[in-house]
């Protein structure tokens, strides 16, 4: 496969100038998806012929091919959740986010591989940088499809670390907006009090561009937000570059290469005018992974418990265990955790905005390079706090580890400060040295 898709900005410029047609871009992506499928396994479903959206070329995503995680409904393609229990399932309508993409002119190219029900049982997707390693999960195929240069945009979801971590492992941009910013109507829940719809792109600018097109509430998404503010996308751009670095990572110890990548990036940002401050997280943040498991267990039991009872042989062991754990929890534990989630989100917001006066936190998206093999998609602990709190997070490629696999750098912002965070992330992206590192590897 020699085709590497352009960025969304490049597609738009080419279509607007009649340099390349909508059909040409989609067919190139379709051919690349087909050619890579036997080795990469990024897609759960691809149609037999290119499914070109022949909307007006003036629409903002005309010519942009999109991979959609296979827990997000598509009316013209199966949505099977990587589960034999739902083989052949055809939704009656598009998920809200898919409908908004189509209305903006995008073409839904195919359904990307997910772990079963977006939990821990992996699919066959491999890491595009080295097939002996995981691409991460649960949005495995979406991250791989963008990394392999098949599509410039893919949809994923994150309940703990399922956008940020695979994006870091695959060397692409992953963006998880503020909780509820992209409506989840038509998206299979894993834990509705944690689930976020997120984006994979090749550049931060592309993620910011798409966010404005797909953000917004929907009447079919009934889950109230626990984060401060209105839940709308604020239009304010970054006004400062005061960036906090943690004296202790929320997810645990880092591999030396990951720590070195963060330190080198912080030094470069400081040289270019950012104020880098060392900060200690509020102690309660370190308990968020445990609280998240309480919510996941109970809410997964509600969503998937009936299937486990009816057809346990069709459900993986990890999901059966999660359902059993959720059923064993006292109702008071769940209720108290939901209350705690809201209180912690408000306390973190005050700590971030007022006590520390930060524009972003610079943290690790994972402990380091992806694990070898496909059985384990990596530790989500480095992402779980920000998902639990519902704040926006974005990861950008930041270097390579000793095995030659990508390392990322995650930026975390204030609730509803998505645009400002992406603005700052674009500035950071220009200083990671990623393009030079990729060029050096390509020249070897």
C-alpha positions in Angstrom: 0.0 0.0 0.0 1.5 3.3 -1.1 -1.4 5.6 -0.7 -1.4 7.8 2.4 -4.5 10.0 2.7 -4.2 13.7 3.0 -5.4 15.6 6.0 -8.9 16.9 6.2 -7.6 20.4 5.4 -5.8 19.1 2.3 -8.9 17.3 1.1 -11.0 20.4 1.5 -8.5 22.6 -0.4 -8.2 20.1 -3.2 -12.0 19.6 -3.5 -12.7 23.4 -3.3 -10.1 24.1 -6.1 -11.4 21.2 -8.3 -7.9 19.7 -8.1 -9.3 16.4 -7.0 -12.9 15.2 -6.9 -14.8 13.8 -4.0 -15.0 10.5 -5.7 -11.3 10.3 -6.2 -10.5 10.8 -2.5 -13.1 8.3 -1.3 -12.0 5.7 -3.9 -8.4 6.1 -2.9 -9.3 5.5 0.8 -11.5 2.6 -0.1 -8.7 0.9 -2.2 -6.2 1.5 0.6 -8.6 -0.1 3.2 -9.1 -3.1 1.0 -5.4 -3.5 0.3 -4.4 -3.3 3.9 -7.2 -5.4 5.4 -5.6 -8.8 5.3 -2.6 -7.6 7.3 -3.9 -4.7 9.4 -7.5 -5.9 10.1 -8.6 -2.3 10.8 -12.2 -2.8 9.6 -15.0 -5.0 10.8 -17.0 -4.2 7.7 -16.3 -2.7 4.3 -18.9 -2.5 1.6 -18.2 -4.2 -1.8 -17.9 -0.9 -3.6 -16.9 2.6 -2.5 -19.8 4.3 -0.7 -19.3 7.8 -2.0 -21.4 10.6 -0.4 -22.1 12.7 -3.5 -23.2 15.7 -1.5 -22.4 19.3 -2.5 -18.7 19.9 -2.8 -19.1 23.1 -0.8 -20.0 21.1 2.3 -17.2 21.2 4.9 -16.4 17.4 4.8 -17.0 16.7 1.2 -14.5 14.1 0.1 -13.5 13.1 3.6 -13.7 9.3 4.2 -14.5 8.3 7.8 -14.0 5.0 9.7 -16.7 4.5 12.3 -16.1 2.4 15.4 -18.4 -0.6 15.3 -20.4 0.3 18.4 -21.7 3.4 16.7 -24.9 2.9 14.6 -24.9 3.2 10.8 -28.1 2.7 8.9 -26.4 1.4 5.7 -23.9 -0.9 7.4 -24.0 -3.5 10.1 -23.2 -2.5 13.7 -22.2 -5.7 15.5 -20.2 -4.6 18.6 -17.6 -7.3 17.8 -20.0 -9.8 19.3 -21.3 -13.0 17.8 -24.6 -12.3 19.7 -25.2 -9.4 17.3 -23.9 -10.8 14.0 -25.8 -9.2 11.1 -27.4 -6.5 13.2 -28.6 -3.6 11.0 -29.6 -0.4 12.9 -32.7 1.4 11.7 -31.0 4.8 11.7 -27.6 6.5 12.0 -26.2 7.5 15.3 -26.4 11.3 15.9 -22.7 11.9 15.3 -22.8 9.8 12.0 -25.8 11.8 10.8 -24.0 15.0 11.4 -20.9 13.8 9.5 -23.0 12.8 6.6 -24.9 16.1 6.6 -21.5 17.8 6.5 -20.6 15.9 3.3 -18.4 13.1 4.8 -18.5 9.5 3.4 -18.7 6.7 5.9 -16.2 4.3 4.5 -16.7 1.3 6.8 -17.0 0.1 10.4 -13.7 -0.2 12.3 -12.8 -3.0 14.7 -13.6 -2.5 18.4 -13.0 -4.7 21.4 -16.2 -6.6 22.3 -18.7 -4.1 23.6 -15.8 -1.6 23.8 -14.4 -3.5 26.8 -11.4 -5.8 27.1 -11.9 -8.7 24.7 -9.7 -7.6 21.7 -10.3 -7.9 18.0 -7.7 -8.8 15.3 -6.4 -5.3 14.5 -2.6 -4.9 14.7 -0.4 -1.9 15.3 0.5 -0.3 11.9 4.0 0.4 13.1 4.7 -3.2 14.0 2.2 -6.0 13.7 3.6 -7.8 16.7 2.2 -5.1 19.0 -1.3 -4.0 20.0 -2.8 -0.8 18.5 -4.5 -0.3 21.9 -8.2 -0.4 22.6 -11.1 -0.3 22.6 -11.1 1.9 19.5 -8.4 -0.3 17.8 -9.5 -0.2 14.2 -10.1 3.6 14.2 -6.7 4.4 15.5 -5.0 2.0 13.1 -7.0 3.2 10.1 -5.8 6.8 10.6 -2.3 5.8 11.5 -2.0 3.6 8.4 -3.0 6.5 6.2 -6.3 5.0 5.1 -8.7 7.7 6.3 -8.1 11.2 7.7 -10.8 10.9 10.3 -12.2 8.1 12.5 -14.7 7.9 15.3 -14.0 6.2 18.6 -15.4 6.1 22.1 -13.7 6.4 25.5 -15.0 5.0 28.8 -11.5 4.9 30.4 -8.7 5.3 27.8 -10.1 4.0 24.5 -9.4 7.1 22.4 -6.3 8.6 23.9 -4.3 5.4 24.5 -4.7 3.8 21.0 -4.0 7.2 19.4 -0.7 7.4 21.4 0.2 3.8 20.6 -0.5 4.4 16.9 1.2 7.8 16.5 -1.9 9.9 15.7 -3.9 12.7 17.3 -6.7 11.5 19.6 -9.3 13.9 21.1 -11.8 13.2 23.9 -14.0 16.2 24.4 -15.8 17.3 27.5 -18.3 14.7 28.6 -21.5 15.0 26.6 -20.1 17.5 24.0 -20.7 15.0 21.2 -24.1 13.3 21.6 -24.1 9.6 22.2 -27.5 8.9 20.6 -27.1 5.6 18.7 -23.8 4.6 20.5 -23.8 1.4 22.5 -23.2 2.2 26.2 -20.6 0.5 28.2 -21.0 2.9 31.1 -23.1 5.9 30.3 -21.8 8.0 33.1 -18.3 7.7 31.6 -18.8 7.2 27.8 -17.4 9.9 25.5 -17.4 10.0 21.7 -14.0 11.0 20.4 -12.0 11.7 17.2 -8.9 10.3 15.6 -7.1 12.6 13.1 -3.7 13.2 11.7 -3.5 16.8 13.0 -4.9 18.8 15.9 -6.3 21.4 13.5 -8.4 18.6 11.8 -9.8 17.5 15.2 -10.8 21.1 16.0 -12.4 21.6 12.6 -14.5 18.4 13.0 -15.5 19.2 16.6 -17.4 22.3 15.5 -19.4 20.2 13.0 -20.4 17.3 15.3 -20.7 18.9 18.7 -24.0 19.6 20.3 -26.8 18.0 22.4 -29.4 15.7 21.1 -32.8 14.9 22.6 -32.1 11.2 22.3 -29.0 11.4 24.5 -30.6 11.4 28.0 -27.6 11.3 30.2 -27.1 14.5 32.2 -23.6 15.9 32.5 -21.8 15.9 35.9 -19.2 18.5 34.8 -19.4 22.2 35.6 -20.8 24.5 32.9 -23.4 24.1 30.2 -21.9 21.3 28.2 -21.6 23.5 25.1 -18.4 24.1 23.2 -16.9 27.4 24.3 -15.5 29.4 21.5 -12.8 31.1 23.5 -9.3 30.3 22.3 -6.2 29.9 24.4 -5.1 33.0 26.2 -2.1 31.7 28.0 0.4 28.8 28.1 0.7 27.9 31.7 1.1 24.2 31.7 1.3 21.9 34.7 3.5 18.8 34.9 2.8 16.2 37.5 5.2 15.3 40.3 3.5 12.0 40.3 1.6 10.5 37.3 -2.0 9.5 38.0 -1.6 6.1 36.3 1.7 5.0 38.0 5.3 4.8 37.0 6.4 5.6 33.4 8.9 3.8 31.2 12.1 5.8 30.9 11.5 6.6 27.2 8.0 8.0 28.0 9.3 10.1 30.8 12.1 11.4 28.7 9.7 12.3 25.9 7.6 14.4 28.3 10.6 16.1 29.8 12.1 16.9 26.4 8.8 18.3 25.2 8.3 20.4 28.4 11.8 21.8 28.0 11.1 22.8 24.4 7.8 24.4 25.3 9.5 26.4 28.1 12.1 27.7 25.6 9.4 28.8 23.3 7.5 30.8 26.0 5.3 28.4 27.9 5.3 28.6 31.7 5.9 25.0 33.0 5.0 24.5 36.6 5.3 21.3 38.7 2.0 20.4 40.4 0.7 17.8 42.8 -2.7 16.5 41.9 -5.4 16.5 44.6 -5.0 13.2 46.4 -8.5 12.0 45.6 -7.7 11.9 41.8 -5.6 8.8 42.4 -8.7 6.9 43.4 -10.6 7.7 40.2 -9.7 4.4 38.4 -11.3 2.5 41.3 -14.4 4.7 41.2 -14.7 4.3 37.4 -14.7 0.5 37.8 -17.7 0.8 40.2 -19.6 2.8 37.6 -18.6 0.5 34.7 -19.6 -2.7 36.6 -23.1 -1.6 37.5 -23.9 0.1 34.2 -22.5 -2.7 32.1 -24.6 -5.1 34.1 -27.7 -3.1 33.3 -26.8 -2.9 29.6 -25.4 -6.4 29.0 -26.7 -8.5 31.9 -29.7 -9.9 30.1 -27.5 -11.1 27.3 -25.1 -12.8 29.7 -28.0 -14.6 31.4 -29.5 -15.7 28.1 -26.5 -16.6 26.1 -23.3 -16.6 28.2 -21.5 -18.6 25.6 -21.7 -15.7 23.2 -20.1 -13.2 25.7 -16.4 -13.0 26.5 -15.1 -13.9 29.9 -14.0 -10.3 30.7 -17.5 -9.0 30.1 -19.1 -11.8 32.1 -16.8 -11.0 35.0 -17.6 -7.2 34.7 -21.3 -7.9 34.8 -20.9 -10.2 37.8 -18.9 -7.6 39.6 -21.5 -4.9 38.9 -24.3 -7.1 40.2 -22.4 -7.8 43.4 -22.0 -4.1 44.3 -24.4 -2.6 46.8 -26.7 0.0 45.3 -25.5 2.5 47.8 -21.9 2.1 46.5 -23.1 3.0 43.0 -25.2 5.9 44.2 -22.4 7.3 46.3 -19.9 7.0 43.4 -22.2 9.0 41.1 -22.5 11.8 43.7 -18.8 11.7 44.3 -18.1 12.0 40.6 -20.0 15.3 40.4 -18.4 16.7 43.5 -14.9 15.7 42.3 -15.5 17.3 38.9 -16.4 20.6 40.5 -13.4 20.4 43.0 -11.0 19.6 40.1 -12.4 22.5 38.1 -11.7 24.9 40.9 -8.2 23.4 41.5 -7.4 23.7 37.8 -8.8 27.1 37.1 -8.4 29.0 40.3 -5.9 27.3 42.6 -3.3 26.5 40.0 -4.5 28.8 37.2 -3.6 26.3 34.5 -4.2 26.3 30.8 -3.5 22.6 30.5 -1.8 19.6 32.2 0.9 17.8 30.3 0.6 14.2 31.3 1.4 10.7 29.9 -1.3 9.0 27.8 0.2 5.6 28.7 3.1 4.1 30.6 5.1 4.0 27.3 5.1 2.0 24.1 2.2 -0.5 23.4 2.4 -4.0 24.8 3.6 -6.8 22.6 0.9 -9.2 21.4 -2.8 -8.6 20.8 -4.3 -10.1 24.0 -3.8 -7.0 26.1 -4.6 -3.5 24.8 -2.8 -1.6 27.5 -3.3 0.1 30.8 -6.0 2.8 30.8 -5.1 4.2 34.3 -3.3 7.2 32.7 -6.5 8.3 31.0 -9.1 7.1 33.5 -9.0 10.2 35.8 -9.8 12.7 33.0 -12.6 10.4 31.7 -14.1 10.1 35.2 -14.0 13.8 35.6 -15.4 14.5 32.1 -12.7 17.0 31.1 -11.3 17.3 27.6 -8.1 15.6 26.7 -6.0 15.4 23.5 -2.9 13.4 22.7 -0.3 14.2 20.1 2.6 12.0 18.9 5.8 13.0 20.7 8.5 10.5 19.8 9.5 6.9 19.7 10.5 4.3 22.3 13.3 1.7 22.2 11.2 -0.7 20.2 10.6 1.9 17.5 7.0 2.4 18.4 5.2 5.7 19.0 5.0 7.6 22.3 2.4 10.3 22.9 1.9 13.4 25.1 -1.5 14.1 26.6 -2.9 17.5 27.3 -5.8 17.9 29.7 -7.9 21.0 29.9 -10.8 22.5 31.9 -14.4 21.3 31.4 -15.9 23.0 28.3 -12.6 24.4 27.4 -12.3 22.2 24.4 -11.5 24.9 21.8 -8.9 26.5 24.0 -7.3 23.1 24.7 -7.1 22.3 21.0 -5.7 25.7 20.3 -2.9 25.1 22.8 -2.4 21.5 21.6 -1.9 22.8 18.0 0.9 25.0 19.3 2.4 22.1 21.2 2.1 19.8 18.2 4.4 22.1 16.2 7.1 21.6 18.9 7.1 17.8 19.4 9.7 17.0 16.7 7.4 14.2 15.5 7.7 15.0 11.8 11.5 15.1 11.9 11.5 11.8 13.8 9.3 10.1 11.3 11.4 11.5 8.4 14.5 10.1 10.0 13.0 6.6 10.4 11.7 6.7 6.8 15.2 7.6 5.6 16.8 4.5 7.2 
